[in-house]
Amino acid sequence: MNMEGPVSDRFVNIFRETIKSVDSSGNIVVVKTLSGCANAAGEAIDSLGFPHVIGSVAGDNTLMIVIDDADNTPKFLKEFNEMLG
């Protein structure tokens, strides 16, 4: 993951304050956020450069993250949850 000072702190705060739940199936991770916050969460995921993330698609309150291989999903979730604290 690529954490760069104040910008990364801002993104981590976005996660902590807006994410309601995280679930996964295979190589897809679904993140539920407060209404209107999924785009910011998606931008944070993209900007932080998590390994194995192909990309993300955001709606109003739901973010779908695509992982390159289902075997890498647990690694992503571990790192993601550690970041959330």
C-alpha positions, 0 to 999 in steps of 0.5 A: 500500500502506498501511504504518503503523509497528510494525503493518506491520513485524509483518506484513512479518516474518510474510511473510518468515518464513512464505512458501515460494513465490508463483505466479500465473495470470491474476488469481489469486495463490497463496502457499504458507506454512509449515503453519498460517501462511496465515491470518496471511499473509491478514490481513497482505495485507488489513491492508496495503491492497495496491491492486487486491486484491479479497480473499483466502482462506486455508487451512492453508498456502495463500493465494489472493489475487484481483486485480481484473484480470489486467493488475494482477497483475504490479504486485501481484507486483512490490510484494509481492516488493519487500516480501519483500526 
